[in-house]
């Protein structure tokens, strides 16, 4: 009987500490897509910035209007960095030499 209680105690002890030992927190992020329409061959001059209404902007210290008023890509990156949004990726679509360049900038912020 004593051996059963010891085995039960050891099993309960191990079960109590396994979840805290093996559990790892998974970092959650909010993602934000900013569309930049840039003049072809014009070294970062922005023609227009478009930000759609996104759930990741709710309750954050940046606004769509502030982002859309930015006139250069370097200013956009500095603005987002100052607001603790991390740059993740950029993809560009170019259709013709004289057509505007459409770029999608992806930013993330830890929740």
WOCOR-V317961 format. One record per pair of residues at least 24 apart in sequence whose ideal C-beta (glycine too) atoms are under 7 Angstrom apart, sorted by sequence separation. I is the first residue (numbers start at 1). J is the second residue. D is the distance in Angstrom with one decimal. If there is no record, write none. Layout:
i: <I & I>
j: <J & J>
d: <D & D>
This chain:
i: <32 & 46 & 85 & 31 & 32 & 46 & 84 & 30 & 46 & 45 & 46 & 49 & 80 & 44 & 44 & 44 & 34 & 36 & 36 & 34 & 32 & 47 & 40 & 40 & 40 & 40 & 39 & 40 & 38 & 37 & 38 & 37 & 38 & 35 & 36 & 35 & 36 & 33 & 34 & 33 & 34 & 31 & 32 & 31 & 30 & 29 & 30 & 29 & 29 & 30 & 29 & 27 & 28>
j: <56 & 70 & 109 & 56 & 57 & 71 & 109 & 56 & 72 & 72 & 73 & 76 & 107 & 72 & 73 & 74 & 67 & 73 & 76 & 76 & 85 & 100 & 97 & 98 & 99 & 100 & 100 & 101 & 100 & 100 & 101 & 102 & 103 & 102 & 103 & 104 & 105 & 104 & 105 & 106 & 107 & 106 & 107 & 108 & 108 & 108 & 109 & 109 & 110 & 111 & 111 & 110 & 111>
d: <5.0 & 6.8 & 4.9 & 5.8 & 6.7 & 5.5 & 6.0 & 3.6 & 5.9 & 6.8 & 6.2 & 6.8 & 5.3 & 5.4 & 4.7 & 6.2 & 6.2 & 6.3 & 6.9 & 6.9 & 6.5 & 5.6 & 6.3 & 5.8 & 6.3 & 6.3 & 6.1 & 5.8 & 6.4 & 5.0 & 4.6 & 5.7 & 6.3 & 6.7 & 4.5 & 5.9 & 6.1 & 5.8 & 4.5 & 5.7 & 6.9 & 6.3 & 4.7 & 5.1 & 6.7 & 4.3 & 5.0 & 6.5 & 5.9 & 5.8 & 6.4 & 6.1 & 4.2>
